[in-house]
Amino acid sequence: RRPFTLPRCTCRISPLSRISAISSTRRGQPSSVARTHSKNQLQEALVDFWFNHLNVYLPDGFLRLSTAGYERDAIRPFVLGKFRDLLNATANHPAMMFYLDNYLSQISVFSGGVLIRGINENYGRELLELHTVGVDAGYTQADVYDAASCFTGWGIDNVNTGGSFQYRTANHITTAKSVFGLNVAASGQKADGDQVINYLAAHPITARRICYKLAQRFVADDPPSALIDRCTAMYQQTGGDIKMVMETLISGSEFWDDPIGRPGKIKTPVEYVFSALRAVDAQVANADTIRTHFNNMGMPIYECIPPTGYSNRGADWLNPTSQLMRINFALDLAAGRINGTTVDLPTTIRALGGVPEDPRSVAVVFDSEIMGKRLSPEALNTMSRVATGTNPTPAAKVAGLCLASGPMQVK
């Protein structure tokens, strides 16, 4: 059985890492410390996937203080565990409660006959629409209202300091509720919300939707139905075990085979940038400049405003502006022009079996060892004729062209 630790490559599982979410008390936001060098690349890819699926928006006030802990404590430990546990951890985290306003949701409070505070439906709605069964599942507005009611009383002790989860019994709606086929008895407390999470996480519609999204992210924009069927069956057999679902997905021929009759899947900016960094064995000491490149490509880290998260469809990232920014990034990276990032191309090329002074050798070794022999003969011949000036070196020019090429930008 293949381990989930991958070497440097840019093929089916594009090497990927997020910029770590380590709290910066000075700036009140995640510090830009690169984790490009992680050996656990599938785990890193899943951190990115699940954060995106259960998105929060860092620049939104309190979230500048809590997003770091959200990724560290509510996402990262659960990406190869049970989906139920991941969903529960995010629901209980102050970052999610603030982002979707659940900390404001409570039993109605009136003053002089005027409603002062009451239920907020945001989390109940997004839990159904985005996190679990999906907008087309057939739930009703009554389901949304009752789902939100189950999470009343779930709050934050202090939104000015980073905050912790606090349940307030007096704020909970204790009447009986019904959520998409789940009957929740009256007089319950925090467990009402726990019941909803467990029920929705185990729902067959959730199982298929989660498996579809994983296949869409890792295999194809329009993933094969047979692969989704197998992954869904594994999800249901194992109680939503993400590791077992990923084993099923990765062991499928659809994952390894080149697509027939459909285009290759375009990498997102996050996938592309980190696959390029790993391809040249870049050493990232300060990732602030890397963050700027994400912004230029339209995918600022932790800054997707809507709760939908960024698109998993590669085709949605294919546009002239983003493409130009990818090319500029590739050329700058290979030439050593990215502040805080160092690249020793001669050493890397020799380690891959190439000759740094020979442009064709550089192109051939990048094509063979990094891109899976997908450069055309015409491209190889063109790269072999680059100018032999010293700034940047021929190796840097060829490496930059390889990193900017079409084959490098698809999985």
C-alpha positions as CSV (number, residue, x, y, z in Angstrom):
1,R,0.0,0.0,0.0
2,R,1.4,3.4,-1.0
3,P,2.2,5.7,1.9
4,F,0.6,9.1,2.1
5,T,4.0,10.8,2.0
6,L,5.1,11.9,-1.4
7,P,8.4,12.9,-3.0
8,R,8.9,16.0,-5.0
9,C,6.7,15.8,-8.1
10,T,4.2,17.9,-9.9
11,C,1.9,15.2,-11.4
12,R,-1.3,13.8,-10.0
13,I,-0.9,14.9,-6.4
14,S,0.7,18.3,-7.0
15,P,3.0,19.1,-4.1
16,L,1.2,21.6,-2.0
17,S,1.5,23.4,1.3
18,R,-0.2,26.3,2.9
19,I,1.5,29.2,4.5
20,S,1.3,28.3,8.2
21,A,-1.2,29.9,10.5
22,I,1.0,30.8,13.4
23,S,-0.5,33.6,15.4
24,S,1.1,37.0,15.2
25,T,0.1,39.0,18.3
26,R,1.8,42.1,16.8
27,R,-0.3,42.2,13.6
28,G,-3.2,40.1,14.8
29,Q,-3.0,37.8,11.7
30,P,-1.3,34.6,10.6
31,S,2.4,35.1,10.1
32,S,3.8,34.1,6.7
33,V,6.0,31.2,7.5
34,A,6.3,28.8,4.6
35,R,5.8,25.1,5.0
36,T,6.9,24.3,1.5
37,H,9.2,21.6,2.8
38,S,6.6,19.3,4.5
39,K,7.0,15.6,3.6
40,N,3.3,15.0,4.3
41,Q,2.0,16.5,1.1
42,L,-1.3,14.8,1.0
43,Q,-2.1,16.1,4.5
44,E,-1.1,19.6,3.3
45,A,-3.3,19.3,0.3
46,L,-6.2,18.3,2.5
47,V,-5.7,21.1,4.9
48,D,-6.1,23.5,1.9
49,F,-9.1,21.6,0.7
50,W,-11.0,21.4,4.0
51,F,-10.2,25.0,5.0
52,N,-11.7,26.0,1.7
53,H,-14.7,23.8,2.2
54,L,-15.2,25.1,5.7
55,N,-14.1,28.6,4.9
56,V,-13.6,31.6,7.2
57,Y,-12.4,35.1,6.1
58,L,-9.3,36.3,8.0
59,P,-9.6,40.1,7.6
60,D,-13.1,40.2,9.3
61,G,-12.4,41.8,12.7
62,F,-12.2,39.0,15.3
63,L,-11.1,36.5,12.7
64,R,-7.7,38.2,12.5
65,L,-7.2,36.9,16.0
66,S,-8.8,33.4,15.6
67,T,-8.1,32.2,12.0
68,A,-4.6,30.9,13.0
69,G,-6.1,28.7,15.7
70,Y,-9.0,27.6,13.5
71,E,-6.6,26.0,10.9
72,R,-4.3,24.7,13.6
73,D,-6.9,23.3,16.0
74,A,-10.1,22.7,14.0
75,I,-8.8,21.7,10.5
76,R,-5.3,20.3,10.6
77,P,-5.8,17.5,13.2
78,F,-8.8,16.1,11.4
79,V,-8.0,16.1,7.7
80,L,-7.4,12.3,7.6
81,G,-10.0,11.4,10.3
82,K,-13.7,11.2,10.4
83,F,-15.7,14.0,8.6
84,R,-18.0,14.1,11.6
85,D,-15.1,15.1,13.9
86,L,-13.9,17.7,11.5
87,L,-17.4,19.2,11.1
88,N,-17.8,19.2,14.9
89,A,-14.4,20.9,15.5
90,T,-15.2,23.7,13.1
91,A,-18.7,24.2,14.4
92,N,-17.3,24.6,18.0
93,H,-14.5,27.0,17.0
94,P,-15.0,30.7,17.7
95,A,-13.7,31.6,14.2
96,M,-16.6,29.8,12.5
97,M,-19.1,31.1,15.1
98,F,-18.0,34.6,14.4
99,Y,-17.7,34.3,10.6
100,L,-21.3,33.0,10.2
101,D,-22.7,35.0,13.2
102,N,-23.7,32.0,15.2
103,Y,-22.3,33.7,18.4
104,L,-25.2,36.2,18.0
105,S,-27.9,33.6,17.6
106,Q,-30.1,33.1,20.7
107,I,-33.7,32.8,21.9
108,S,-35.6,36.0,21.2
109,V,-35.2,38.9,23.6
110,F,-37.8,41.7,23.6
111,S,-37.8,45.0,25.2
112,G,-41.0,47.0,25.3
113,G,-42.4,44.7,22.7
114,V,-39.5,45.3,20.3
115,L,-37.2,42.4,19.3
116,I,-33.7,43.2,20.6
117,R,-31.9,40.0,19.8
118,G,-32.9,36.7,18.4
119,I,-32.0,33.8,16.1
120,N,-29.4,34.2,13.4
121,E,-29.9,31.7,10.5
122,N,-26.5,32.0,8.8
123,Y,-24.7,29.0,10.3
124,G,-27.8,26.8,10.1
125,R,-28.2,27.7,6.4
126,E,-24.5,27.2,5.5
127,L,-24.2,24.0,7.4
128,L,-26.9,22.5,5.1
129,E,-26.1,24.4,1.9
130,L,-22.3,24.3,1.9
131,H,-20.9,22.1,4.6
132,T,-23.0,19.0,4.2
133,V,-26.0,18.0,2.0
134,G,-25.8,20.9,-0.5
135,V,-28.3,23.5,-1.8
136,D,-30.1,21.0,-4.1
137,A,-30.7,18.4,-1.3
138,G,-34.4,19.4,-0.9
139,Y,-34.3,20.9,2.6
140,T,-36.8,23.7,3.4
141,Q,-36.6,27.1,5.1
142,A,-38.2,25.4,8.2
143,D,-35.2,23.0,8.2
144,V,-32.8,26.0,8.1
145,Y,-34.6,27.7,11.0
146,D,-34.7,24.6,13.2
147,A,-31.0,23.9,12.4
148,A,-30.1,27.4,13.5
149,S,-32.2,26.9,16.6
150,C,-30.2,23.8,17.5
151,F,-27.1,26.0,17.7
152,T,-28.5,28.8,19.8
153,G,-26.5,29.4,23.0
154,W,-23.2,28.4,21.2
155,G,-21.0,31.5,21.7
156,I,-17.7,33.2,22.3
157,D,-16.6,34.3,25.7
158,N,-14.8,37.4,24.4
159,V,-14.6,38.7,20.8
160,N,-11.9,41.3,21.7
161,T,-9.1,38.9,22.7
162,G,-9.2,35.9,20.5
163,G,-12.0,34.2,22.5
164,S,-12.9,30.7,23.4
165,F,-16.1,28.7,23.0
166,Q,-18.7,29.3,25.6
167,Y,-22.2,27.7,25.9
168,R,-24.9,29.9,27.5
169,T,-27.8,27.8,28.6
170,A,-30.2,30.7,28.9
171,N,-29.7,31.6,25.2
172,H,-30.8,28.2,23.9
173,I,-34.1,27.5,22.2
174,T,-35.4,24.4,23.9
175,T,-38.5,23.6,21.9
176,A,-38.7,20.4,19.7
177,K,-37.0,20.8,16.3
178,S,-37.0,18.9,13.0
179,V,-34.0,19.2,10.7
180,F,-34.1,17.4,7.3
181,G,-35.6,14.3,8.7
182,L,-34.0,14.4,12.2
183,N,-36.3,15.0,15.1
184,V,-34.7,16.7,18.0
185,A,-36.6,16.4,21.3
186,A,-37.6,19.4,23.4
187,S,-35.7,20.5,26.5
188,G,-32.3,19.7,25.0
189,Q,-29.2,22.0,25.3
190,K,-25.9,22.0,23.5
191,A,-26.4,18.4,22.4
192,D,-29.1,19.6,20.0
193,G,-26.4,21.0,17.8
194,D,-24.2,17.9,18.3
195,Q,-27.1,15.7,17.1
196,V,-27.5,17.8,13.9
197,I,-23.8,17.6,13.1
198,N,-23.7,13.8,13.6
199,Y,-26.8,13.3,11.5
200,L,-25.8,15.5,8.6
201,A,-22.3,14.1,8.5
202,A,-23.6,10.6,8.2
203,H,-26.3,11.5,5.6
204,P,-26.0,9.6,2.3
205,I,-26.4,12.9,0.4
206,T,-23.5,14.4,2.4
207,A,-21.4,11.3,1.6
208,R,-21.8,11.7,-2.1
209,R,-21.4,15.4,-2.1
210,I,-18.1,15.3,-0.1
211,C,-16.8,12.5,-2.3
212,Y,-17.7,14.5,-5.5
213,K,-15.9,17.5,-4.2
214,L,-12.8,15.5,-3.3
215,A,-12.7,13.9,-6.7
216,Q,-13.3,17.3,-8.3
217,R,-10.3,18.7,-6.5
218,F,-7.9,15.8,-7.0
219,V,-8.9,14.2,-10.3
220,A,-11.0,16.3,-12.7
221,D,-13.4,19.3,-12.9
222,D,-16.1,16.8,-13.9
223,P,-15.0,13.6,-12.1
224,P,-16.0,10.2,-13.3
225,S,-19.2,8.9,-11.7
226,A,-17.8,5.4,-11.1
227,L,-15.0,6.9,-9.0
228,I,-17.5,8.9,-7.0
229,D,-19.7,5.8,-6.5
230,R,-16.7,3.9,-5.0
231,C,-15.6,6.7,-2.8
232,T,-19.2,7.2,-1.6
233,A,-19.6,3.6,-0.7
234,M,-16.3,3.7,1.3
235,Y,-17.5,6.9,3.1
236,Q,-20.7,5.1,4.2
237,Q,-19.0,1.9,5.1
238,T,-16.4,3.6,7.4
239,G,-18.6,6.3,8.9
240,G,-17.0,9.1,6.9
241,D,-13.4,8.1,7.3
242,I,-11.5,10.6,5.1
243,K,-8.3,8.6,5.0
244,M,-10.2,5.5,3.6
245,V,-12.0,7.7,1.1
246,M,-8.7,9.1,-0.1
247,E,-7.2,5.6,-0.3
248,T,-10.1,4.6,-2.6
249,L,-9.7,7.8,-4.7
250,I,-5.9,7.4,-5.0
251,S,-6.0,3.7,-5.8
252,G,-8.5,4.3,-8.7
253,S,-7.3,4.1,-12.2
254,E,-9.1,7.5,-12.8
255,F,-6.6,9.1,-10.5
256,W,-3.4,7.8,-12.2
257,D,-4.4,7.6,-15.8
258,D,-4.1,10.6,-18.1
259,P,-7.5,11.9,-19.0
260,I,-9.0,10.7,-22.2
261,G,-11.4,12.9,-24.0
262,R,-11.2,15.7,-21.4
263,P,-8.6,18.4,-20.7
264,G,-6.0,18.1,-17.9
265,K,-7.0,19.7,-14.6
266,I,-5.6,23.1,-14.1
267,K,-3.9,23.7,-10.8
268,T,-5.2,26.4,-8.5
269,P,-2.7,29.2,-7.8
270,V,-2.0,27.6,-4.4
271,E,-1.2,24.3,-6.0
272,Y,0.8,25.8,-8.8
273,V,3.0,28.1,-6.6
274,F,3.9,25.3,-4.1
275,S,4.5,22.7,-6.8
276,A,6.9,25.2,-8.5
277,L,8.7,25.9,-5.2
278,R,9.1,22.2,-4.5
279,A,10.2,21.4,-8.1
280,V,13.3,23.6,-7.7
281,D,13.8,22.8,-4.0
282,A,13.3,26.4,-3.0
283,Q,14.2,27.4,0.5
284,V,11.6,29.8,1.8
285,A,12.7,31.9,4.8
286,N,10.1,34.6,4.6
287,A,6.9,34.0,2.6
288,D,5.6,37.6,2.5
289,T,6.6,37.9,-1.2
290,I,5.0,34.5,-1.9
291,R,1.7,35.8,-0.4
292,T,1.9,38.7,-2.9
293,H,2.1,36.3,-5.8
294,F,-1.0,34.5,-4.5
295,N,-2.8,37.8,-4.4
296,N,-1.7,38.6,-8.0
297,M,-3.1,35.3,-9.2
298,G,-6.4,36.0,-7.5
299,M,-6.2,33.6,-4.6
300,P,-5.1,35.4,-1.5
301,I,-4.6,33.0,1.4
302,Y,-7.3,33.0,4.0
303,E,-9.1,35.8,2.2
304,C,-12.0,34.3,0.3
305,I,-14.9,36.5,1.3
306,P,-17.9,34.3,0.6
307,P,-18.5,31.1,2.7
308,T,-18.4,29.0,-0.5
309,G,-14.6,29.1,-0.5
310,Y,-12.5,29.2,-3.6
311,S,-13.6,27.2,-6.6
312,N,-12.2,23.6,-6.9
313,R,-12.6,23.8,-10.7
314,G,-9.3,24.3,-12.4
315,A,-10.9,25.9,-15.4
316,D,-12.2,28.7,-13.2
317,W,-8.5,29.8,-12.6
318,L,-7.6,30.0,-16.3
319,N,-7.7,33.6,-17.4
320,P,-5.1,36.0,-19.1
321,T,-4.3,38.0,-16.0
322,S,-3.7,35.0,-13.7
323,Q,-1.7,33.2,-16.5
324,L,0.6,36.2,-16.9
325,M,1.2,36.3,-13.2
326,R,2.0,32.6,-13.2
327,I,4.6,33.1,-15.9
328,N,6.2,36.1,-14.1
329,F,6.3,34.0,-10.9
330,A,8.0,31.1,-12.7
331,L,10.6,33.2,-14.3
332,D,11.3,35.2,-11.1
333,L,11.6,32.0,-9.0
334,A,14.0,30.3,-11.3
335,A,16.1,33.5,-11.6
336,G,16.3,33.9,-7.8
337,R,14.4,37.2,-7.9
338,I,11.8,36.4,-5.1
339,N,12.8,38.1,-1.8
340,G,13.0,35.7,1.1
341,T,13.3,32.6,-1.2
342,T,16.5,31.1,-2.4
343,V,17.0,28.6,-5.2
344,D,20.2,26.6,-5.9
345,L,19.4,25.5,-9.5
346,P,22.8,23.9,-10.3
347,T,22.6,21.7,-7.2
348,T,19.0,20.7,-7.9
349,I,19.6,20.0,-11.6
350,R,22.6,17.8,-10.8
351,A,20.6,16.0,-8.2
352,L,18.0,15.2,-10.9
353,G,20.7,13.9,-13.2
354,G,21.1,17.0,-15.5
355,V,23.9,19.3,-16.5
356,P,23.3,22.9,-15.4
357,E,25.5,24.4,-18.2
358,D,23.6,22.5,-21.0
359,P,20.2,24.1,-21.8
360,R,18.8,21.0,-23.4
361,S,19.9,18.8,-20.5
362,V,18.1,21.2,-18.1
363,A,14.9,21.0,-20.2
364,V,15.1,17.2,-20.6
365,V,15.6,16.6,-16.9
366,F,12.8,19.0,-15.9
367,D,10.5,17.3,-18.4
368,S,11.5,13.8,-17.2
369,E,11.7,14.2,-13.5
370,I,9.3,17.0,-12.8
371,M,6.6,17.1,-15.5
372,G,6.2,13.5,-16.4
373,K,7.6,13.8,-19.9
374,R,4.8,16.0,-21.2
375,L,6.8,18.7,-23.0
376,S,6.5,18.5,-26.8
377,P,9.6,18.0,-28.9
378,E,9.1,21.5,-30.3
379,A,9.2,23.0,-26.7
380,L,12.3,21.0,-25.9
381,N,14.0,22.2,-29.0
382,T,13.1,25.8,-28.3
383,M,14.3,25.7,-24.8
384,S,17.6,24.1,-26.0
385,R,18.3,27.3,-27.9
386,V,18.1,29.9,-25.1
387,A,20.7,32.6,-25.1
388,T,23.8,31.7,-23.1
389,G,24.1,35.0,-21.1
390,T,24.9,34.9,-17.4
391,N,22.0,37.0,-16.0
392,P,19.9,35.0,-15.6
393,T,21.9,31.9,-16.4
394,P,20.8,29.5,-19.2
395,A,19.7,27.0,-16.4
396,A,17.5,29.7,-14.8
397,K,16.0,30.6,-18.2
398,V,15.2,27.1,-19.1
399,A,13.9,26.2,-15.6
400,G,11.7,29.3,-15.7
401,L,10.3,28.3,-19.0
402,C,9.6,24.8,-17.8
403,L,7.9,26.1,-14.7
404,A,5.8,28.5,-16.8
405,S,4.8,25.8,-19.4
406,G,1.4,24.4,-19.8
407,P,2.3,20.9,-18.6
408,M,3.5,22.4,-15.3
409,Q,0.2,24.0,-14.8
410,V,-1.9,20.9,-15.0
411,K,-2.1,18.0,-12.6
